[in-house]
Amino acid sequence: MGSGFIDSHIDPEIDVWIRVTQEAWLETAKILFEKHGMNFFNFLSAIDWKPSPFGREMDAAIDHLDDEVTVETEMEWGVTGGEKRFQLLARVHNPVTNIGINIKADLDGEFPEVDTW
């Protein structure tokens, strides 16, 4: 992956995370599938890390229409960090070795996209 690799995080005997560039997304999937037998696709998801102006509560916006919002919070990206508002996440698994890995990529642009696996 070379310069496409950004960061990693390992929780021994629990989980593995890597963060790659948007350009390295497809190459990362190919390497994990072809060289490491990660042939079980668990999930694909995207996250908008922009903090809610209403905080972290689970109330619907309609419940507090009269509330004034004054708290500004910064984005938090979780494991392996991040630099952009949007991130793509996937998890693949090798059913023989029972090893799985989470892959993250920061997404650039107003309408971000990556090559499909």
Backbone atoms as SQL, in Angstrom:
CREATE TABLE atoms (id INTEGER PRIMARY KEY, chain TEXT, resi INTEGER, resn TEXT, atom TEXT, x REAL, y REAL, z REAL);
INSERT INTO atoms VALUES
  (1, 'A', 1, 'MET', 'N', 0.814, -1.197, 0.000),
  (2, 'A', 1, 'MET', 'CA', 0.000, 0.000, 0.000),
  (3, 'A', 1, 'MET', 'C', 0.853, 1.255, 0.000),
  (4, 'A', 2, 'GLY', 'N', 2.033, 1.163, 0.548),
  (5, 'A', 2, 'GLY', 'CA', 2.935, 2.301, 0.528),
  (6, 'A', 2, 'GLY', 'C', 2.367, 3.535, 1.195),
  (7, 'A', 3, 'SER', 'N', 2.315, 4.633, 0.443),
  (8, 'A', 3, 'SER', 'CA', 1.859, 5.902, 1.007),
  (9, 'A', 3, 'SER', 'C', 0.350, 5.926, 1.250),
  (10, 'A', 4, 'GLY', 'N', -0.372, 4.897, 0.815),
  (11, 'A', 4, 'GLY', 'CA', -1.807, 4.816, 1.045),
  (12, 'A', 4, 'GLY', 'C', -2.172, 4.424, 2.462),
  (13, 'A', 5, 'PHE', 'N', -1.198, 3.894, 3.196),
  (14, 'A', 5, 'PHE', 'CA', -1.421, 3.491, 4.584),
  (15, 'A', 5, 'PHE', 'C', -1.248, 4.707, 5.486),
  (16, 'A', 6, 'ILE', 'N', -2.222, 4.947, 6.384),
  (17, 'A', 6, 'ILE', 'CA', -2.149, 6.109, 7.274),
  (18, 'A', 6, 'ILE', 'C', -1.890, 5.708, 8.717),
  (19, 'A', 7, 'ASP', 'N', -2.674, 4.765, 9.243),
  (20, 'A', 7, 'ASP', 'CA', -2.562, 4.434, 10.663),
  (21, 'A', 7, 'ASP', 'C', -3.136, 3.048, 10.915),
  (22, 'A', 8, 'SER', 'N', -2.785, 2.493, 12.075),
  (23, 'A', 8, 'SER', 'CA', -3.350, 1.200, 12.476),
  (24, 'A', 8, 'SER', 'C', -3.531, 1.185, 13.987),
  (25, 'A', 9, 'HIS', 'N', -4.385, 0.269, 14.420),
  (26, 'A', 9, 'HIS', 'CA', -4.616, 0.086, 15.850),
  (27, 'A', 9, 'HIS', 'C', -4.914, -1.390, 16.079),
  (28, 'A', 10, 'ILE', 'N', -4.217, -1.984, 17.036),
  (29, 'A', 10, 'ILE', 'CA', -4.419, -3.399, 17.354),
  (30, 'A', 10, 'ILE', 'C', -4.785, -3.531, 18.824),
  (31, 'A', 11, 'ASP', 'N', -5.915, -4.170, 19.080),
  (32, 'A', 11, 'ASP', 'CA', -6.281, -4.607, 20.422),
  (33, 'A', 11, 'ASP', 'C', -6.008, -6.104, 20.432),
  (34, 'A', 12, 'PRO', 'N', -4.886, -6.549, 21.039),
  (35, 'A', 12, 'PRO', 'CA', -4.518, -7.966, 20.980),
  (36, 'A', 12, 'PRO', 'C', -5.673, -8.890, 21.360),
  (37, 'A', 13, 'GLU', 'N', -5.877, -9.890, 20.520),
  (38, 'A', 13, 'GLU', 'CA', -6.911, -10.915, 20.683),
  (39, 'A', 13, 'GLU', 'C', -8.328, -10.345, 20.658),
  (40, 'A', 14, 'ILE', 'N', -8.482, -9.093, 20.207),
  (41, 'A', 14, 'ILE', 'CA', -9.814, -8.484, 20.144),
  (42, 'A', 14, 'ILE', 'C', -10.127, -7.971, 18.740),
  (43, 'A', 15, 'ASP', 'N', -9.334, -7.006, 18.244),
  (44, 'A', 15, 'ASP', 'CA', -9.675, -6.389, 16.967),
  (45, 'A', 15, 'ASP', 'C', -8.483, -5.680, 16.342),
  (46, 'A', 16, 'VAL', 'N', -8.577, -5.453, 15.024),
  (47, 'A', 16, 'VAL', 'CA', -7.548, -4.753, 14.260),
  (48, 'A', 16, 'VAL', 'C', -8.239, -3.697, 13.399),
  (49, 'A', 17, 'TRP', 'N', -7.654, -2.502, 13.364),
  (50, 'A', 17, 'TRP', 'CA', -8.157, -1.404, 12.546),
  (51, 'A', 17, 'TRP', 'C', -7.018, -0.852, 11.705),
  (52, 'A', 18, 'ILE', 'N', -7.292, -0.495, 10.447),
  (53, 'A', 18, 'ILE', 'CA', -6.334, 0.261, 9.643),
  (54, 'A', 18, 'ILE', 'C', -7.077, 1.410, 8.973),
  (55, 'A', 19, 'ARG', 'N', -6.350, 2.503, 8.774),
  (56, 'A', 19, 'ARG', 'CA', -6.899, 3.640, 8.033),
  (57, 'A', 19, 'ARG', 'C', -6.022, 3.867, 6.828),
  (58, 'A', 20, 'VAL', 'N', -6.650, 3.987, 5.670),
  (59, 'A', 20, 'VAL', 'CA', -5.940, 4.176, 4.410),
  (60, 'A', 20, 'VAL', 'C', -6.494, 5.411, 3.707),
  (61, 'A', 21, 'THR', 'N', -5.778, 5.852, 2.687),
  (62, 'A', 21, 'THR', 'CA', -6.266, 6.984, 1.906),
  (63, 'A', 21, 'THR', 'C', -7.434, 6.541, 1.034),
  (64, 'A', 22, 'GLN', 'N', -8.180, 7.507, 0.584),
  (65, 'A', 22, 'GLN', 'CA', -9.306, 7.241, -0.310),
  (66, 'A', 22, 'GLN', 'C', -8.816, 6.551, -1.586),
  (67, 'A', 23, 'GLU', 'N', -7.654, 6.954, -2.074),
  (68, 'A', 23, 'GLU', 'CA', -7.092, 6.379, -3.298),
  (69, 'A', 23, 'GLU', 'C', -6.647, 4.931, -3.101),
  (70, 'A', 24, 'ALA', 'N', -6.319, 4.542, -1.866),
  (71, 'A', 24, 'ALA', 'CA', -5.834, 3.183, -1.588),
  (72, 'A', 24, 'ALA', 'C', -6.952, 2.222, -1.186),
  (73, 'A', 25, 'TRP', 'N', -8.195, 2.669, -1.171),
  (74, 'A', 25, 'TRP', 'CA', -9.321, 1.850, -0.716),
  (75, 'A', 25, 'TRP', 'C', -9.417, 0.531, -1.487),
  (76, 'A', 26, 'LEU', 'N', -9.448, 0.584, -2.814),
  (77, 'A', 26, 'LEU', 'CA', -9.594, -0.624, -3.632),
  (78, 'A', 26, 'LEU', 'C', -8.359, -1.513, -3.524),
  (79, 'A', 27, 'GLU', 'N', -7.178, -0.929, -3.587),
  (80, 'A', 27, 'GLU', 'CA', -5.942, -1.708, -3.474),
  (81, 'A', 27, 'GLU', 'C', -5.878, -2.437, -2.132),
  (82, 'A', 28, 'THR', 'N', -6.307, -1.788, -1.068),
  (83, 'A', 28, 'THR', 'CA', -6.321, -2.413, 0.256),
  (84, 'A', 28, 'THR', 'C', -7.219, -3.638, 0.263),
  (85, 'A', 29, 'ALA', 'N', -8.400, -3.515, -0.316),
  (86, 'A', 29, 'ALA', 'CA', -9.326, -4.650, -0.388),
  (87, 'A', 29, 'ALA', 'C', -8.711, -5.807, -1.167),
  (88, 'A', 30, 'LYS', 'N', -8.059, -5.501, -2.277),
  (89, 'A', 30, 'LYS', 'CA', -7.428, -6.552, -3.093),
  (90, 'A', 30, 'LYS', 'C', -6.325, -7.260, -2.322),
  (91, 'A', 31, 'ILE', 'N', -5.501, -6.511, -1.619),
  (92, 'A', 31, 'ILE', 'CA', -4.412, -7.107, -0.838),
  (93, 'A', 31, 'ILE', 'C', -4.969, -8.012, 0.252),
  (94, 'A', 32, 'LEU', 'N', -5.976, -7.528, 0.965),
  (95, 'A', 32, 'LEU', 'CA', -6.555, -8.332, 2.045),
  (96, 'A', 32, 'LEU', 'C', -7.216, -9.599, 1.506),
  (97, 'A', 33, 'PHE', 'N', -7.862, -9.515, 0.355),
  (98, 'A', 33, 'PHE', 'CA', -8.527, -10.673, -0.236),
  (99, 'A', 33, 'PHE', 'C', -7.519, -11.649, -0.843),
  (100, 'A', 34, 'GLU', 'N', -6.634, -11.152, -1.705),
  (101, 'A', 34, 'GLU', 'CA', -5.730, -12.015, -2.464),
  (102, 'A', 34, 'GLU', 'C', -4.555, -12.549, -1.646),
  (103, 'A', 35, 'LYS', 'N', -3.994, -11.752, -0.771),
  (104, 'A', 35, 'LYS', 'CA', -2.788, -12.165, -0.040),
  (105, 'A', 35, 'LYS', 'C', -3.065, -12.658, 1.373),
  (106, 'A', 36, 'HIS', 'N', -4.218, -12.301, 1.933),
  (107, 'A', 36, 'HIS', 'CA', -4.484, -12.649, 3.331),
  (108, 'A', 36, 'HIS', 'C', -5.769, -13.445, 3.526),
  (109, 'A', 37, 'GLY', 'N', -6.402, -13.852, 2.433),
  (110, 'A', 37, 'GLY', 'CA', -7.572, -14.723, 2.522),
  (111, 'A', 37, 'GLY', 'C', -8.783, -14.112, 3.199),
  (112, 'A', 38, 'MET', 'N', -8.861, -12.792, 3.203),
  (113, 'A', 38, 'MET', 'CA', -10.015, -12.118, 3.813),
  (114, 'A', 38, 'MET', 'C', -11.174, -12.162, 2.814),
  (115, 'A', 39, 'ASN', 'N', -11.810, -13.328, 2.708),
  (116, 'A', 39, 'ASN', 'CA', -12.834, -13.507, 1.680),
  (117, 'A', 39, 'ASN', 'C', -14.265, -13.463, 2.210),
  (118, 'A', 40, 'PHE', 'N', -14.441, -13.130, 3.474),
  (119, 'A', 40, 'PHE', 'CA', -15.781, -12.923, 4.013),
  (120, 'A', 40, 'PHE', 'C', -15.966, -11.433, 4.242),
  (121, 'A', 41, 'PHE', 'N', -16.939, -10.859, 3.542),
  (122, 'A', 41, 'PHE', 'CA', -17.230, -9.437, 3.644),
  (123, 'A', 41, 'PHE', 'C', -18.301, -9.237, 4.710),
  (124, 'A', 42, 'ASN', 'N', -17.933, -8.601, 5.820),
  (125, 'A', 42, 'ASN', 'CA', -18.874, -8.402, 6.921),
  (126, 'A', 42, 'ASN', 'C', -19.826, -7.236, 6.680),
  (127, 'A', 43, 'PHE', 'N', -19.271, -6.037, 6.435),
  (128, 'A', 43, 'PHE', 'CA', -20.141, -4.875, 6.246),
  (129, 'A', 43, 'PHE', 'C', -19.407, -3.742, 5.558),
  (130, 'A', 44, 'LEU', 'N', -20.197, -2.816, 5.053),
  (131, 'A', 44, 'LEU', 'CA', -19.721, -1.561, 4.486),
  (132, 'A', 44, 'LEU', 'C', -20.613, -0.467, 5.052),
  (133, 'A', 45, 'SER', 'N', -20.007, 0.618, 5.506),
  (134, 'A', 45, 'SER', 'CA', -20.790, 1.702, 6.085),
  (135, 'A', 45, 'SER', 'C', -20.059, 3.021, 5.870),
  (136, 'A', 46, 'ALA', 'N', -20.753, 4.100, 6.082),
  (137, 'A', 46, 'ALA', 'CA', -20.150, 5.430, 6.031),
  (138, 'A', 46, 'ALA', 'C', -20.607, 6.195, 7.269),
  (139, 'A', 47, 'ILE', 'N', -19.745, 7.083, 7.733),
  (140, 'A', 47, 'ILE', 'CA', -20.058, 7.876, 8.920),
  (141, 'A', 47, 'ILE', 'C', -19.867, 9.352, 8.606),
  (142, 'A', 48, 'ASP', 'N', -20.818, 10.144, 9.041),
  (143, 'A', 48, 'ASP', 'CA', -20.704, 11.596, 9.028),
  (144, 'A', 48, 'ASP', 'C', -20.356, 11.989, 10.459),
  (145, 'A', 49, 'TRP', 'N', -19.107, 12.407, 10.676),
  (146, 'A', 49, 'TRP', 'CA', -18.621, 12.688, 12.025),
  (147, 'A', 49, 'TRP', 'C', -19.005, 14.074, 12.525),
  (148, 'A', 50, 'LYS', 'N', -19.755, 14.833, 11.738),
  (149, 'A', 50, 'LYS', 'CA', -20.120, 16.172, 12.191),
  (150, 'A', 50, 'LYS', 'C', -20.950, 16.060, 13.472),
  (151, 'A', 51, 'PRO', 'N', -20.526, 16.739, 14.531),
  (152, 'A', 51, 'PRO', 'CA', -21.274, 16.671, 15.791),
  (153, 'A', 51, 'PRO', 'C', -22.667, 17.280, 15.644),
  (154, 'A', 52, 'SER', 'N', -23.605, 16.693, 16.323),
  (155, 'A', 52, 'SER', 'CA', -24.962, 17.231, 16.340),
  (156, 'A', 52, 'SER', 'C', -24.976, 18.512, 17.158),
  (157, 'A', 53, 'PRO', 'N', -25.642, 19.541, 16.689),
  (158, 'A', 53, 'PRO', 'CA', -25.734, 20.767, 17.490),
  (159, 'A', 53, 'PRO', 'C', -26.583, 20.564, 18.741),
  (160, 'A', 54, 'PHE', 'N', -27.273, 19.442, 18.819),
  (161, 'A', 54, 'PHE', 'CA', -28.123, 19.148, 19.969),
  (162, 'A', 54, 'PHE', 'C', -27.430, 18.244, 20.980),
  (163, 'A', 55, 'GLY', 'N', -26.150, 17.982, 20.807),
  (164, 'A', 55, 'GLY', 'CA', -25.429, 17.120, 21.733),
  (165, 'A', 55, 'GLY', 'C', -25.565, 15.659, 21.357),
  (166, 'A', 56, 'ARG', 'N', -25.299, 14.780, 22.307),
  (167, 'A', 56, 'ARG', 'CA', -25.270, 13.354, 22.033),
  (168, 'A', 56, 'ARG', 'C', -26.553, 12.646, 22.465),
  (169, 'A', 57, 'GLU', 'N', -27.568, 13.385, 22.845),
  (170, 'A', 57, 'GLU', 'CA', -28.818, 12.761, 23.266),
  (171, 'A', 57, 'GLU', 'C', -29.498, 12.084, 22.087),
  (172, 'A', 58, 'MET', 'N', -30.420, 11.216, 22.409),
  (173, 'A', 58, 'MET', 'CA', -31.133, 10.479, 21.379),
  (174, 'A', 58, 'MET', 'C', -32.519, 11.064, 21.104),
  (175, 'A', 59, 'ASP', 'N', -32.806, 12.252, 21.626),
  (176, 'A', 59, 'ASP', 'CA', -34.104, 12.873, 21.403),
  (177, 'A', 59, 'ASP', 'C', -34.232, 13.309, 19.947),
  (178, 'A', 60, 'ALA', 'N', -35.439, 13.267, 19.433),
  (179, 'A', 60, 'ALA', 'CA', -35.701, 13.749, 18.084),
  (180, 'A', 60, 'ALA', 'C', -35.635, 15.273, 18.073),
  (181, 'A', 61, 'ALA', 'N', -35.264, 15.840, 16.942),
  (182, 'A', 61, 'ALA', 'CA', -35.143, 17.292, 16.832),
  (183, 'A', 61, 'ALA', 'C', -36.459, 17.986, 17.152),
  (184, 'A', 62, 'ILE', 'N', -37.553, 17.365, 16.819),
  (185, 'A', 62, 'ILE', 'CA', -38.863, 17.977, 17.057),
  (186, 'A', 62, 'ILE', 'C', -39.185, 18.094, 18.551),
  (187, 'A', 63, 'ASP', 'N', -38.533, 17.291, 19.383),
  (188, 'A', 63, 'ASP', 'CA', -38.788, 17.327, 20.825),
  (189, 'A', 63, 'ASP', 'C', -38.295, 18.614, 21.479),
  (190, 'A', 64, 'HIS', 'N', -37.355, 19.293, 20.849),
  (191, 'A', 64, 'HIS', 'CA', -36.736, 20.468, 21.472),
  (192, 'A', 64, 'HIS', 'C', -36.650, 21.637, 20.494),
  (193, 'A', 65, 'LEU', 'N', -37.688, 21.905, 19.782),
  (194, 'A', 65, 'LEU', 'CA', -37.651, 22.982, 18.800),
  (195, 'A', 65, 'LEU', 'C', -37.392, 24.339, 19.431),
  (196, 'A', 66, 'ASP', 'N', -37.765, 24.508, 20.687),
  (197, 'A', 66, 'ASP', 'CA', -37.584, 25.795, 21.350),
  (198, 'A', 66, 'ASP', 'C', -36.242, 25.911, 22.065),
  (199, 'A', 67, 'ASP', 'N', -35.474, 24.816, 22.124),
  (200, 'A', 67, 'ASP', 'CA', -34.181, 24.843, 22.806),
  (201, 'A', 67, 'ASP', 'C', -33.173, 25.641, 21.986),
  (202, 'A', 68, 'GLU', 'N', -32.418, 26.484, 22.672),
  (203, 'A', 68, 'GLU', 'CA', -31.360, 27.221, 22.008),
  (204, 'A', 68, 'GLU', 'C', -30.073, 26.413, 22.102),
  (205, 'A', 69, 'VAL', 'N', -29.402, 26.256, 20.989),
  (206, 'A', 69, 'VAL', 'CA', -28.177, 25.471, 20.944),
  (207, 'A', 69, 'VAL', 'C', -26.994, 26.410, 21.069),
  (208, 'A', 70, 'THR', 'N', -26.156, 26.165, 22.087),
  (209, 'A', 70, 'THR', 'CA', -25.004, 27.034, 22.303),
  (210, 'A', 70, 'THR', 'C', -23.696, 26.264, 22.371),
  (211, 'A', 71, 'VAL', 'N', -23.753, 24.942, 22.446),
  (212, 'A', 71, 'VAL', 'CA', -22.548, 24.138, 22.610),
  (213, 'A', 71, 'VAL', 'C', -21.970, 23.765, 21.252),
  (214, 'A', 72, 'GLU', 'N', -20.724, 24.139, 21.017),
  (215, 'A', 72, 'GLU', 'CA', -20.005, 23.725, 19.815),
  (216, 'A', 72, 'GLU', 'C', -19.010, 22.648, 20.219),
  (217, 'A', 73, 'THR', 'N', -19.061, 21.504, 19.568),
  (218, 'A', 73, 'THR', 'CA', -18.116, 20.438, 19.869),
  (219, 'A', 73, 'THR', 'C', -17.291, 20.130, 18.635),
  (220, 'A', 74, 'GLU', 'N', -16.121, 19.544, 18.858),
  (221, 'A', 74, 'GLU', 'CA', -15.244, 19.172, 17.755),
  (222, 'A', 74, 'GLU', 'C', -15.527, 17.740, 17.337),
  (223, 'A', 75, 'MET', 'N', -15.174, 17.430, 16.092),
  (224, 'A', 75, 'MET', 'CA', -15.354, 16.073, 15.593),
  (225, 'A', 75, 'MET', 'C', -14.396, 15.124, 16.294),
  (226, 'A', 76, 'GLU', 'N', -14.866, 13.904, 16.536),
  (227, 'A', 76, 'GLU', 'CA', -14.044, 12.837, 17.088),
  (228, 'A', 76, 'GLU', 'C', -14.174, 11.644, 16.157),
  (229, 'A', 77, 'TRP', 'N', -13.048, 11.080, 15.726),
  (230, 'A', 77, 'TRP', 'CA', -13.063, 10.045, 14.700),
  (231, 'A', 77, 'TRP', 'C', -12.916, 8.623, 15.215),
  (232, 'A', 78, 'GLY', 'N', -12.737, 8.406, 16.458),
  (233, 'A', 78, 'GLY', 'CA', -12.608, 7.044, 16.963),
  (234, 'A', 78, 'GLY', 'C', -11.244, 6.428, 16.671),
  (235, 'A', 79, 'VAL', 'N', -11.216, 5.104, 16.661),
  (236, 'A', 79, 'VAL', 'CA', -9.971, 4.342, 16.495),
  (237, 'A', 79, 'VAL', 'C', -9.307, 4.685, 15.163),
  (238, 'A', 80, 'THR', 'N', -8.017, 4.872, 15.155),
  (239, 'A', 80, 'THR', 'CA', -7.126, 5.251, 14.051),
  (240, 'A', 80, 'THR', 'C', -7.346, 6.672, 13.553),
  (241, 'A', 81, 'GLY', 'N', -8.184, 7.435, 14.222),
  (242, 'A', 81, 'GLY', 'CA', -8.320, 8.849, 13.913),
  (243, 'A', 81, 'GLY', 'C', -8.994, 9.149, 12.587),
  (244, 'A', 82, 'GLY', 'N', -8.808, 10.383, 12.157),
  (245, 'A', 82, 'GLY', 'CA', -9.388, 10.845, 10.912),
  (246, 'A', 82, 'GLY', 'C', -9.089, 12.308, 10.705),
  (247, 'A', 83, 'GLU', 'N', -9.366, 12.776, 9.498),
  (248, 'A', 83, 'GLU', 'CA', -9.119, 14.173, 9.173),
  (249, 'A', 83, 'GLU', 'C', -10.291, 14.825, 8.456),
  (250, 'A', 84, 'LYS', 'N', -11.229, 14.038, 7.993),
  (251, 'A', 84, 'LYS', 'CA', -12.343, 14.558, 7.200),
  (252, 'A', 84, 'LYS', 'C', -13.666, 14.298, 7.905),
  (253, 'A', 85, 'ARG', 'N', -14.690, 15.009, 7.471),
  (254, 'A', 85, 'ARG', 'CA', -16.016, 14.851, 8.060),
  (255, 'A', 85, 'ARG', 'C', -16.612, 13.476, 7.749),
  (256, 'A', 86, 'PHE', 'N', -16.379, 12.973, 6.540),
  (257, 'A', 86, 'PHE', 'CA', -16.949, 11.690, 6.137),
  (258, 'A', 86, 'PHE', 'C', -15.883, 10.608, 6.095),
  (259, 'A', 87, 'GLN', 'N', -16.247, 9.411, 6.571),
  (260, 'A', 87, 'GLN', 'CA', -15.355, 8.255, 6.496),
  (261, 'A', 87, 'GLN', 'C', -16.141, 7.048, 6.001),
  (262, 'A', 88, 'LEU', 'N', -15.437, 6.213, 5.248),
  (263, 'A', 88, 'LEU', 'CA', -15.979, 4.946, 4.788),
  (264, 'A', 88, 'LEU', 'C', -15.384, 3.857, 5.662),
  (265, 'A', 89, 'LEU', 'N', -16.201, 2.887, 6.060),
  (266, 'A', 89, 'LEU', 'CA', -15.738, 1.787, 6.904),
  (267, 'A', 89, 'LEU', 'C', -16.175, 0.456, 6.304),
  (268, 'A', 90, 'ALA', 'N', -15.321, -0.529, 6.439),
  (269, 'A', 90, 'ALA', 'CA', -15.671, -1.892, 6.023),
  (270, 'A', 90, 'ALA', 'C', -14.980, -2.864, 6.963),
  (271, 'A', 91, 'ARG', 'N', -15.506, -4.078, 7.003),
  (272, 'A', 91, 'ARG', 'CA', -14.869, -5.143, 7.779),
  (273, 'A', 91, 'ARG', 'C', -14.845, -6.388, 6.915),
  (274, 'A', 92, 'VAL', 'N', -13.670, -7.017, 6.880),
  (275, 'A', 92, 'VAL', 'CA', -13.500, -8.286, 6.182),
  (276, 'A', 92, 'VAL', 'C', -12.920, -9.295, 7.155),
  (277, 'A', 93, 'HIS', 'N', -13.049, -10.571, 6.801),
  (278, 'A', 93, 'HIS', 'CA', -12.716, -11.629, 7.746),
  (279, 'A', 93, 'HIS', 'C', -12.146, -12.826, 6.991),
  (280, 'A', 94, 'ASN', 'N', -11.152, -13.480, 7.585),
  (281, 'A', 94, 'ASN', 'CA', -10.640, -14.745, 7.067),
  (282, 'A', 94, 'ASN', 'C', -11.261, -15.850, 7.910),
  (283, 'A', 95, 'PRO', 'N', -12.199, -16.633, 7.343),
  (284, 'A', 95, 'PRO', 'CA', -12.883, -17.652, 8.143),
  (285, 'A', 95, 'PRO', 'C', -11.997, -18.829, 8.542),
  (286, 'A', 96, 'VAL', 'N', -10.869, -19.009, 7.883),
  (287, 'A', 96, 'VAL', 'CA', -9.962, -20.108, 8.226),
  (288, 'A', 96, 'VAL', 'C', -9.133, -19.755, 9.454),
  (289, 'A', 97, 'THR', 'N', -8.558, -18.549, 9.451),
  (290, 'A', 97, 'THR', 'CA', -7.707, -18.128, 10.570),
  (291, 'A', 97, 'THR', 'C', -8.507, -17.422, 11.668),
  (292, 'A', 98, 'ASN', 'N', -9.758, -17.091, 11.362),
  (293, 'A', 98, 'ASN', 'CA', -10.634, -16.377, 12.284),
  (294, 'A', 98, 'ASN', 'C', -10.093, -14.989, 12.637),
  (295, 'A', 99, 'ILE', 'N', -9.440, -14.354, 11.670),
  (296, 'A', 99, 'ILE', 'CA', -8.927, -12.997, 11.846),
  (297, 'A', 99, 'ILE', 'C', -9.768, -12.052, 11.001),
  (298, 'A', 100, 'GLY', 'N', -10.170, -10.951, 11.609),
  (299, 'A', 100, 'GLY', 'CA', -10.926, -9.928, 10.899),
  (300, 'A', 100, 'GLY', 'C', -10.219, -8.594, 11.004),
  (301, 'A', 101, 'ILE', 'N', -10.549, -7.695, 10.107),
  (302, 'A', 101, 'ILE', 'CA', -9.919, -6.381, 10.117),
  (303, 'A', 101, 'ILE', 'C', -10.935, -5.323, 9.683),
  (304, 'A', 102, 'ASN', 'N', -10.893, -4.183, 10.353),
  (305, 'A', 102, 'ASN', 'CA', -11.723, -3.029, 10.008),
  (306, 'A', 102, 'ASN', 'C', -10.877, -2.064, 9.194),
  (307, 'A', 103, 'ILE', 'N', -11.437, -1.565, 8.103),
  (308, 'A', 103, 'ILE', 'CA', -10.728, -0.635, 7.232),
  (309, 'A', 103, 'ILE', 'C', -11.496, 0.678, 7.209),
  (310, 'A', 104, 'LYS', 'N', -10.767, 1.794, 7.352),
  (311, 'A', 104, 'LYS', 'CA', -11.369, 3.129, 7.316),
  (312, 'A', 104, 'LYS', 'C', -10.644, 3.976, 6.285),
  (313, 'A', 105, 'ALA', 'N', -11.392, 4.867, 5.646),
  (314, 'A', 105, 'ALA', 'CA', -10.789, 5.836, 4.727),
  (315, 'A', 105, 'ALA', 'C', -11.524, 7.160, 4.856),
  (316, 'A', 106, 'ASP', 'N', -10.753, 8.244, 4.981),
  (317, 'A', 106, 'ASP', 'CA', -11.336, 9.584, 4.958),
  (318, 'A', 106, 'ASP', 'C', -11.804, 9.875, 3.536),
  (319, 'A', 107, 'LEU', 'N', -12.949, 10.526, 3.412),
  (320, 'A', 107, 'LEU', 'CA', -13.507, 10.828, 2.099),
  (321, 'A', 107, 'LEU', 'C', -13.465, 12.326, 1.835),
  (322, 'A', 108, 'ASP', 'N', -12.896, 12.701, 0.686),
  (323, 'A', 108, 'ASP', 'CA', -12.786, 14.103, 0.287),
  (324, 'A', 108, 'ASP', 'C', -13.937, 14.504, -0.618),
  (325, 'A', 109, 'GLY', 'N', -14.204, 15.781, -0.656),
  (326, 'A', 109, 'GLY', 'CA', -15.141, 16.329, -1.620),
  (327, 'A', 109, 'GLY', 'C', -16.570, 16.417, -1.126),
  (328, 'A', 110, 'GLU', 'N', -17.352, 17.188, -1.859),
  (329, 'A', 110, 'GLU', 'CA', -18.755, 17.379, -1.505),
  (330, 'A', 110, 'GLU', 'C', -19.575, 16.119, -1.778),
  (331, 'A', 111, 'PHE', 'N', -19.204, 15.381, -2.831),
  (332, 'A', 111, 'PHE', 'CA', -19.871, 14.126, -3.174),
  (333, 'A', 111, 'PHE', 'C', -18.815, 13.030, -3.241),
  (334, 'A', 112, 'PRO', 'N', -18.328, 12.560, -2.079),
  (335, 'A', 112, 'PRO', 'CA', -17.209, 11.615, -2.061),
  (336, 'A', 112, 'PRO', 'C', -17.594, 10.259, -2.644),
  (337, 'A', 113, 'GLU', 'N', -16.595, 9.614, -3.267),
  (338, 'A', 113, 'GLU', 'CA', -16.798, 8.278, -3.807),
  (339, 'A', 113, 'GLU', 'C', -15.466, 7.542, -3.847),
  (340, 'A', 114, 'VAL', 'N', -15.552, 6.226, -3.876),
  (341, 'A', 114, 'VAL', 'CA', -14.373, 5.372, -4.013),
  (342, 'A', 114, 'VAL', 'C', -14.701, 4.272, -5.011),
  (343, 'A', 115, 'ASP', 'N', -13.655, 3.607, -5.507),
  (344, 'A', 115, 'ASP', 'CA', -13.863, 2.461, -6.389),
  (345, 'A', 115, 'ASP', 'C', -14.462, 1.320, -5.589),
  (346, 'A', 116, 'THR', 'N', -15.366, 0.579, -6.203),
  (347, 'A', 116, 'THR', 'CA', -16.032, -0.515, -5.521),
  (348, 'A', 116, 'THR', 'C', -15.135, -1.744, -5.446),
  (349, 'A', 117, 'TRP', 'N', -15.401, -2.580, -4.460),
  (350, 'A', 117, 'TRP', 'CA', -14.673, -3.833, -4.313),
  (351, 'A', 117, 'TRP', 'C', -15.284, -4.815, -5.258);
